[in-house]
Amino acid sequence: MKLWTTGSQSFKLPKEQHKYMRIAIDIDSTLHHYWDILSEVSVRRFGIELPYDEQFTWGITRLRPEQLALCIDESHSDERILAGIPYPGAVQAVRRWHEEGHFVHVTSHRAADRKRPTAAWLEQIGLPFDDLHCSYDKVSRCVELQIGLLIDDGPLNLAAALARGIAVATIRHPWNRDLCDEEDVICAADWPELERKLTPVLVRQGTGVGAAN
């Protein structure tokens, strides 16, 4: 096994990962700004706005569970998925990582039948990937694929990945701000900053710095 560290935490990587990182990347609020889409659907359906700046927790309490489920389903329609606009720098960063030889696993809390339009969107925006997974259990799939780094916005996913020894990074949002401040999470305001912060992690992975035999 190989060890590398970020901050106070050490992460074990399988032998086959010594040269290249296996990276899992979330979609909504990670590759593109999803919150405005969800809020727009909520306003149109129920007259309830979901202010981004006031969403300090992962739970959405302004909507009843059944209302939220309907809004999420509509926000993941084929048309809305294909209309998604990537964050500036996101596609370019992932493309560079893939060209360097890193494994890219795209993962999303979307229904399984959303995989086809999601794949079409990734192709449309030119984002390369080796594996695509749409389900409600991201971290288990990450463990199966021996993922070394998860980029996600959800505090529960980030914490679960950390508990499994997976390094984590995120775009900073109101709902994950506390986790960024308290836990060993690589946080950035945008994708250019996130790529800069992750470069030493990926370089270290490739050069074997910190390897333990």
Phi, psi and omega in degrees: 000153178246141179247137165221158186233152169222118185068232185264357188251141177254145181233134179266134181239137178299159184303319183292350179264008187299327184263320185238144178277146171257112190249130173254134184230123175289168180251292186293125182068010174238308176268335178211163183277104187270331193299320180296327178294313180297317180295319180298318178296318180297318179295315183292321183280317191234359181070023183243118178277147177241086184297125181302313186292346181255005182270079186271351177234166181286332180282143178254100189268348181287341179247145171291155182308318181290328176292316180298318180300318179295319179295318179296316179302314181292324180294342179252025174293160179307313184298317182288323177299312184290341179272357183298138180251117182298150171301144176305129177090347185293307182297318182297318180296312181295322178297318179297317179299316181295318179295331177285348177109001180286144180279130182244115177250117178266129186226140183211143172281065175240154178301151184303326181284000175270001183295318183297308177294329177295316177298321179296321178295316179299319176294320181299320182271355177078030179263115182283148178206156179258338182206142178230131184226119174247111180193182181254019179222077185292313191293323178300319178294323177299318179296316179302321182272003182055047178293138179259340183215127176248126174252113189206156178261345187280124180302322181293319178293318179298315180294319180295320178294317177303319181295336179264009178081018179264132176292149184225150177215159183204155163278131185289130175227164179305323185281348177243009183300317182295321179295321177299321183283333189254331186249173183276072183240135175278112185245146178213155180282334182205178184290320176302319177292319180297318178298317179299318182290330182274345181305313179298327179294314182288323177295316178299321178299317183285328183270348178082013178300132178083010181293142177238119182265000000 
